[in-house]
Amino acid sequence: MRGPAQDLLSEPSCNCSNASIDTSGKRREVPDDMVDEHVPVLADRVASLLEPSLRRDAAVFVDATLGLAGHSILLLGSHPGLHVIGIDRDPAALAIAQQRVDAAGFTDRFHAAHAVYDQLPAVLADLGIPAVDGILFDLGVSSMQLDRADRGFAYAVDAPLDMRMDPTTGLTAADVLNSYLPGDLVRMLREYGEEKFARRIAQTIVREREKEPFTRSGRLVEMLYAAIPAPARRTGGHPAKRTFQALRIEVNDELGALRRAIPAAVAALAVGGRIVVMSYQSLEDRIVKQAIQPLTQSTTPLDLPVDLPGHAPRFRWIVRGSEAPTDLEVDANPRAASARLRAAERIREAA
């Protein structure tokens, strides 16, 4: 399950370690079996949308955001002939997902790949798979990443400013804060955080980092609270929410990867194959719609009565617009509250 990208507060743990840290900074024990309580977002709806394409003999499904493998385990249990390729950039998540799949008895029908989801073509090429029958993207930050205080995703606890989904590579959030030019900080905050006080925050970051480099989230949260005017702090949620979202997206190139991943994913689908995407904020949802919408439209000139060969739509939407979770789903799984789901099916080969 992915947590809402707008809300980075630490929530009930599905931690892979034996201990975590609560909002008071005290360590608390987290039983390993809490991982088994992991509930994937919109699980039944996702399963029903993918079912027509996954019922085929020896169908292949790609879980492009594997996380703790909740959706994959559900689908493996529902389709005895299904083979799943699980992709995740987080080595810790991959390790836990593999353990959960093994425990469920699906080892021989599951392959885990350490990659970013825009590397899907390379993953499939390495496995010799020309096309797949279903693909799922459950975007945003994962439950495990939210619940691991040492990863720095949550502003509710003081932690190292890391925020890398793959902690083995790339710039950390601290690197971004301490090295970006003021204009780049403003761009990041406006584009990825939709922060109306972006310039004011960027100026404060530059001034504060000259005194001492940023290393921990607690200091950043205190700075943001002071930088944002008091009236604005009383509305729109926690004053750190938008900056933390912007930093996480920047550190992980989430939107850039998504812009590359959706075209690669639809190109990998066989005829009759389906793609389901769950996003948690408007920036992601807009990218998904803009990538798929043109494929659902005819390219025949409007003044012709029938589609020209090779110009008919290649995809059709199987969900009208972006679908929100039901009240029942949100009651059962609060992390689904901000989810928006889109789904499409390939109806013909590319010209």
PyMOL commands that set and color helices and strands:
alter all, ss='L'
color gray80, all
select helices_A, chain A and resi 32-37+43-54+70-78+91-104+107-109+117-127+143-147+149-151+173-179+182-193+198-211+217-227+230-233+241-252+254-268+282-296+327-332+334-336
alter helices_A, ss='H'
color red, helices_A
select strands_A, chain A and resi 2-3+19-21+27-29+60-63+83-88+110-114+132-138+141-142+269-279+315-317+340-346
alter strands_A, ss='S'
color yellow, strands_A
deselect
rebuild
show_as cartoon
